[in-house]
């Protein structure tokens, strides 16, 4: 009987681990913002504040990272949460994608 309980507990633990990994995979998306030659710092900062709900300092830091490194992860979350934000960034003329 004890062996069967251990087997069931191990199966439950393995099942829980699989579910956690699936949650991480689902929520593990990010919006990547890419550098371009036509959007101003102010436009990028304003867009990150309004769309991604960054504070001013975070938005400015992301804008500088994009400018100097070519890209920056600006928001993490599930695809369903990120998709409308990414679409709004694209509508503002920014170059962004979900990875």
BELFEN-V404790 format. One record per residue. N is the residue number from 1. PHI is phi in whole degrees, 0 to 359 (none if undefined). D_FIRST is the distance of its C-alpha to the first C-alpha in whole Angstrom. Layout:
n->N phi->PHI d_first->D_FIRST
n->N phi->PHI d_first->D_FIRST
This chain:
n->1 phi->none d_first->0
n->2 phi->298 d_first->4
n->3 phi->298 d_first->5
n->4 phi->293 d_first->5
n->5 phi->295 d_first->6
n->6 phi->298 d_first->9
n->7 phi->297 d_first->10
n->8 phi->294 d_first->11
n->9 phi->296 d_first->12
n->10 phi->296 d_first->14
n->11 phi->297 d_first->15
n->12 phi->298 d_first->17
n->13 phi->296 d_first->18
n->14 phi->297 d_first->20
n->15 phi->296 d_first->21
n->16 phi->298 d_first->23
n->17 phi->296 d_first->25
n->18 phi->297 d_first->26
n->19 phi->297 d_first->27
n->20 phi->296 d_first->29
n->21 phi->296 d_first->31
n->22 phi->295 d_first->32
n->23 phi->297 d_first->33
n->24 phi->297 d_first->35
n->25 phi->296 d_first->36
n->26 phi->289 d_first->38
n->27 phi->276 d_first->39
n->28 phi->274 d_first->40
n->29 phi->267 d_first->44
n->30 phi->210 d_first->47
n->31 phi->269 d_first->51
n->32 phi->256 d_first->53
n->33 phi->257 d_first->56
n->34 phi->252 d_first->59
n->35 phi->290 d_first->62
n->36 phi->216 d_first->66
n->37 phi->257 d_first->69
n->38 phi->233 d_first->70
n->39 phi->274 d_first->68
n->40 phi->279 d_first->69
n->41 phi->302 d_first->67
n->42 phi->299 d_first->68
n->43 phi->295 d_first->67
n->44 phi->296 d_first->63
n->45 phi->299 d_first->63
n->46 phi->301 d_first->64
n->47 phi->296 d_first->61
n->48 phi->294 d_first->58
n->49 phi->292 d_first->59
n->50 phi->287 d_first->60
n->51 phi->267 d_first->57
n->52 phi->265 d_first->54
n->53 phi->59 d_first->55
n->54 phi->284 d_first->56
n->55 phi->278 d_first->58
n->56 phi->300 d_first->61
n->57 phi->293 d_first->60
n->58 phi->298 d_first->57
n->59 phi->297 d_first->59
n->60 phi->295 d_first->62
n->61 phi->298 d_first->59
n->62 phi->297 d_first->58
n->63 phi->299 d_first->61
n->64 phi->291 d_first->62
n->65 phi->298 d_first->59
n->66 phi->301 d_first->60
n->67 phi->297 d_first->64
n->68 phi->271 d_first->63
n->69 phi->246 d_first->60
n->70 phi->91 d_first->60
n->71 phi->195 d_first->57
n->72 phi->201 d_first->55
n->73 phi->284 d_first->52
n->74 phi->252 d_first->53
n->75 phi->198 d_first->50
n->76 phi->245 d_first->46
n->77 phi->158 d_first->43
n->78 phi->280 d_first->42
n->79 phi->302 d_first->44
n->80 phi->298 d_first->45
n->81 phi->282 d_first->46
n->82 phi->282 d_first->48
n->83 phi->302 d_first->50
n->84 phi->293 d_first->53
n->85 phi->293 d_first->53
n->86 phi->297 d_first->54
n->87 phi->299 d_first->56
n->88 phi->295 d_first->58
n->89 phi->297 d_first->59
n->90 phi->297 d_first->60
n->91 phi->295 d_first->62
n->92 phi->273 d_first->64
n->93 phi->88 d_first->65
n->94 phi->272 d_first->62
n->95 phi->257 d_first->60
n->96 phi->221 d_first->57
n->97 phi->208 d_first->53
n->98 phi->263 d_first->50
n->99 phi->241 d_first->48
